[in-house]
């Protein structure tokens, strides 16, 4: 009786072990399948990440060439120096950042806001506005309204005006600007003068008749 009971106990233990082994084997197969799926997903994600990185790089290169060429053209149209506008994309804090610099000849490039006066920034900011507008998939109307443009360019204001006019012609942009500078007025195709006689404002075509009166 005792031997028979021991055999039964052994059979039960053996059966439990076999069942446990089968369960573990099934769990191992499931985990192995999940690991394989995870590895495939990682592979797909790495490929997708590479594609996005490559697409971003190609887009940045295209943007770099367009921005550099137009802004350099604007700068050289005002300043009689071998200056180039440089655009570089860098990864900072896990984000792509754009670094804008100026290079004169073979000198070390510098950030214009740190090194030069506001005149150069006037030229760069106008050119960048034009570039960003031209790259828009659905650009707004080709009209730019400027308030006292180039006010920091000093004696170069005439060249600044010529640069604006040339870009306007090349890109078919209409520019409306408010200015007190005679040299900018001279480069305009048409100009109106606003005066106030103490009672009301008068708007007259330059060299022409009064077009509008407005009381204040």
C-alpha positions as CSV (number, residue, x, y, z in Angstrom):
1,X,0.0,0.0,0.0
2,X,2.7,2.4,0.9
3,X,4.7,1.7,-2.3
4,X,1.6,2.1,-4.4
5,X,0.9,5.5,-2.7
6,X,4.4,6.6,-3.3
7,X,4.2,5.7,-7.0
8,X,1.0,7.7,-7.3
9,X,2.6,10.6,-5.6
10,X,5.6,10.3,-8.0
11,X,3.2,10.1,-11.0
12,X,1.4,13.2,-9.9
13,X,4.6,15.1,-9.4
14,X,5.8,13.9,-12.8
15,X,2.5,14.9,-14.4
16,X,2.7,18.4,-12.8
17,X,6.3,18.8,-13.9
18,X,5.4,17.8,-17.5
19,X,2.5,20.3,-17.5
20,X,4.7,22.9,-16.0
21,X,7.4,22.3,-18.7
22,X,4.7,22.4,-21.4
23,X,3.4,25.7,-20.0
24,X,6.9,27.2,-19.8
25,X,7.7,26.0,-23.3
26,X,4.6,27.7,-24.6
27,X,5.5,30.9,-22.7
28,X,9.0,30.7,-24.1
29,X,7.6,30.4,-27.6
30,X,5.3,33.4,-27.0
31,X,8.2,35.5,-25.6
32,X,10.5,34.5,-28.5
33,X,7.8,35.5,-31.0
34,X,7.3,38.9,-29.2
35,X,11.1,39.5,-29.2
36,X,11.2,38.7,-32.9
37,X,8.3,41.1,-33.6
38,X,10.0,43.7,-31.4
39,X,13.3,43.4,-33.3
40,X,11.4,43.8,-36.6
41,X,9.6,46.9,-35.3
42,X,13.0,48.3,-34.2
43,X,14.4,47.6,-37.7
44,X,11.4,49.3,-39.3
45,X,11.7,52.3,-37.0
46,X,15.4,52.6,-37.7
47,X,14.7,52.6,-41.4
48,X,11.9,55.1,-41.0
49,X,14.2,57.3,-38.9
50,X,16.9,57.1,-41.5
51,X,14.4,58.1,-44.3
52,X,13.2,61.0,-42.2
53,X,16.8,62.1,-41.5
54,X,17.7,61.8,-45.1
55,X,14.6,63.7,-46.2
56,X,15.4,66.4,-43.7
57,X,19.0,66.7,-44.8
58,X,18.0,67.0,-48.5
59,X,15.4,69.7,-47.6
60,X,17.9,71.6,-45.5
61,X,20.4,71.5,-48.3
62,X,17.9,72.9,-50.7
63,X,16.9,75.6,-48.2
64,X,20.5,76.4,-47.5
65,X,21.3,77.1,-51.2
66,X,18.3,79.2,-51.8
67,X,18.7,81.3,-48.6
68,X,22.4,81.8,-49.0
69,X,22.3,82.9,-52.6
70,X,19.5,85.5,-52.2
71,X,20.7,87.0,-48.9
72,X,24.3,87.1,-50.2
73,X,23.0,88.9,-53.4
74,X,21.2,91.5,-51.2
75,X,24.2,92.0,-48.9
76,X,26.6,92.5,-51.9
77,X,24.2,94.9,-53.5
78,X,24.6,97.2,-50.5
79,X,28.1,96.6,-49.2
80,X,31.1,96.7,-51.4
81,X,32.8,93.8,-49.7
82,X,33.3,90.1,-50.5
83,X,30.7,89.0,-48.0
84,X,28.8,85.7,-48.0
85,X,25.7,84.7,-46.1
86,X,26.1,81.2,-44.5
87,X,23.3,78.9,-43.3
88,X,24.2,75.8,-41.2
89,X,21.9,73.3,-39.5
90,X,23.0,71.8,-36.3
91,X,21.5,69.4,-33.8
92,X,21.2,71.1,-30.4
93,X,19.2,69.6,-27.5
94,X,17.8,66.9,-29.8
95,X,16.4,69.6,-32.2
96,X,17.6,70.9,-35.5
97,X,18.7,74.5,-35.2
98,X,19.6,77.0,-37.9
99,X,22.8,79.0,-37.5
100,X,23.0,82.2,-39.6
101,X,26.4,83.8,-40.1
102,X,28.4,86.2,-42.3
103,X,31.8,85.5,-43.8
104,X,34.1,88.2,-45.3
105,X,36.6,86.7,-47.7
106,X,38.6,84.0,-45.9
107,X,37.9,85.3,-42.4
108,X,36.2,83.4,-39.7
109,X,32.4,83.5,-40.0
110,X,30.6,85.5,-37.4
111,X,27.0,86.0,-36.2
112,X,26.0,89.5,-37.5
113,X,24.0,90.5,-34.4
114,X,27.1,90.0,-32.2
115,X,29.6,91.7,-34.4
116,X,28.1,94.4,-36.6
117,X,25.7,97.3,-36.4
118,X,22.0,97.2,-37.3
119,X,22.5,98.3,-40.9
120,X,23.6,94.8,-42.0
121,X,20.7,93.3,-40.0
122,X,18.3,95.6,-42.0
123,X,19.5,94.1,-45.2
124,X,19.5,90.5,-43.9
125,X,16.0,90.7,-42.4
126,X,14.5,92.1,-45.6
127,X,16.1,89.4,-47.7
128,X,15.0,86.7,-45.3
129,X,11.4,87.9,-45.4
130,X,11.5,87.6,-49.2
131,X,13.1,84.1,-49.1
132,X,10.5,82.8,-46.6
133,X,7.7,84.3,-48.7
134,X,9.0,82.7,-51.9
135,X,9.3,79.3,-50.3
136,X,5.7,79.2,-49.0
137,X,3.6,76.6,-50.8
138,X,0.7,79.0,-50.9
139,X,2.3,82.4,-50.8
140,X,0.3,85.4,-50.0
141,X,-0.1,88.2,-52.5
142,X,3.2,89.6,-53.8
143,X,3.0,92.8,-51.8
144,X,5.4,93.9,-49.0
145,X,4.6,96.8,-46.8
146,X,7.7,98.3,-45.1
147,X,7.9,100.9,-42.4
148,X,11.1,103.0,-42.5
149,X,13.2,100.2,-44.1
150,X,17.0,100.5,-44.0
151,X,16.9,103.2,-41.3
152,X,20.1,101.9,-39.9
153,X,22.1,101.7,-43.1
154,X,23.2,105.3,-42.9
155,X,25.1,106.6,-46.0
156,X,24.3,103.3,-47.7
157,X,20.5,104.0,-47.8
158,X,20.6,104.7,-51.5
159,X,22.2,101.4,-52.3
160,X,19.7,99.7,-50.0
161,X,16.9,101.2,-52.0
162,X,18.4,100.1,-55.3
163,X,18.8,96.6,-53.8
164,X,15.1,96.5,-52.8
165,X,14.1,97.7,-56.3
166,X,16.2,95.1,-58.0
167,X,14.7,92.3,-55.9
168,X,11.2,93.7,-56.6
169,X,11.8,93.5,-60.3
170,X,13.4,90.1,-60.3
171,X,10.7,88.4,-58.2
172,X,7.8,90.6,-59.4
173,X,7.1,91.9,-55.9
174,X,5.2,95.1,-55.2
175,X,6.7,97.1,-52.4
176,X,4.9,99.8,-50.5
177,X,7.0,101.6,-47.9
178,X,6.7,104.5,-45.5
179,X,9.9,106.6,-45.3
180,X,11.3,110.1,-44.6
181,X,14.5,109.4,-46.6
182,X,14.8,111.3,-49.9
183,X,17.1,108.7,-51.4
184,X,14.5,105.9,-50.9
185,X,11.8,108.2,-52.4
186,X,14.0,108.8,-55.5
187,X,14.1,105.0,-56.3
188,X,10.3,104.6,-56.1
189,X,8.3,104.3,-59.2
190,X,5.6,106.5,-57.6
191,X,5.6,108.5,-54.4
192,X,3.0,110.3,-52.3
193,X,3.8,113.0,-49.8
194,X,1.7,113.4,-46.6
195,X,1.6,116.8,-44.9
196,X,-0.4,118.4,-42.2
197,X,-1.5,122.0,-42.2
198,X,-2.7,122.2,-38.6
199,X,-6.3,121.3,-39.5
200,X,-6.1,118.2,-41.8
201,X,-3.6,115.9,-43.6
202,X,-3.0,116.3,-47.3
203,X,-1.9,113.4,-49.4
204,X,-0.4,114.4,-52.8
205,X,1.3,112.6,-55.6
206,X,4.9,113.7,-55.7
207,X,5.0,116.6,-58.2
208,X,1.2,116.4,-58.7
209,X,-2.1,117.6,-57.3
210,X,-3.6,116.9,-53.9
211,X,-5.4,113.6,-54.0
212,X,-7.0,113.4,-50.5
213,X,-7.7,115.5,-47.5
214,X,-8.4,114.1,-44.0
215,X,-9.2,116.1,-40.9
216,X,-7.7,115.1,-37.6
